[in-house]
Amino acid sequence: MASSNVKENKFSAGKFFKSVKSEIKKVTWPTRKDVWNYTLVVLAMCAFSAATIGVLDLVFKFLFNLLA
């Protein structure tokens, strides 16, 4: 027997999309300038990481050639 105070979990597409719309309104979207700045930071970090890995690769290559 089901208790009367237990809610049934029924899927309702209309309720779901209404909830999604409500949550989307709460989002604070970044400005165009913010997106541009974030993009530049990501590109700079990628370049820095690539340069660091490249330098380490050269150093280890040199060290292993000394051992051989």
C-alpha positions in Angstrom: 0.0 0.0 0.0 1.3 3.4 -0.9 1.3 6.1 1.7 -0.7 9.3 0.8 2.1 11.6 1.8 4.6 10.1 -0.6 4.8 12.1 -3.9 4.9 10.1 -7.2 7.9 10.8 -9.4 6.2 11.4 -12.7 8.1 12.9 -15.6 6.5 16.0 -17.1 8.2 17.6 -20.1 6.2 20.8 -19.7 7.3 21.2 -16.0 10.9 20.3 -16.9 11.1 23.0 -19.6 9.4 25.6 -17.4 12.0 24.8 -14.7 14.8 25.1 -17.2 13.5 28.5 -18.4 13.3 29.7 -14.8 16.9 28.6 -14.1 18.3 30.2 -17.3 16.9 33.5 -16.3 19.0 33.4 -13.1 22.3 33.0 -15.0 24.6 36.0 -15.2 26.0 35.9 -18.7 29.5 37.3 -19.3 29.9 40.4 -21.4 31.6 40.3 -24.8 34.7 41.9 -23.2 34.8 39.3 -20.5 34.6 36.5 -23.0 37.4 38.1 -25.0 39.6 38.4 -21.9 39.0 34.8 -20.9 39.8 33.7 -24.4 43.1 35.5 -24.3 44.0 34.0 -20.9 43.3 30.5 -22.2 45.4 31.1 -25.3 48.2 32.6 -23.2 48.2 29.6 -20.8 48.2 27.2 -23.8 51.2 29.0 -25.3 53.0 29.0 -21.9 52.3 25.3 -21.3 53.5 24.4 -24.8 56.7 26.4 -24.3 57.4 24.9 -20.9 56.9 21.3 -22.3 59.1 22.2 -25.3 61.9 23.4 -23.1 61.7 20.4 -20.8 61.8 18.2 -23.8 64.9 19.8 -25.1 66.6 19.6 -21.6 65.8 15.9 -21.2 66.9 15.2 -24.8 70.2 16.8 -24.0 70.6 15.0 -20.7 69.8 11.6 -22.3 72.2 12.2 -25.1 74.9 12.8 -22.5 74.2 9.4 -21.0 74.3 7.6 -24.3 
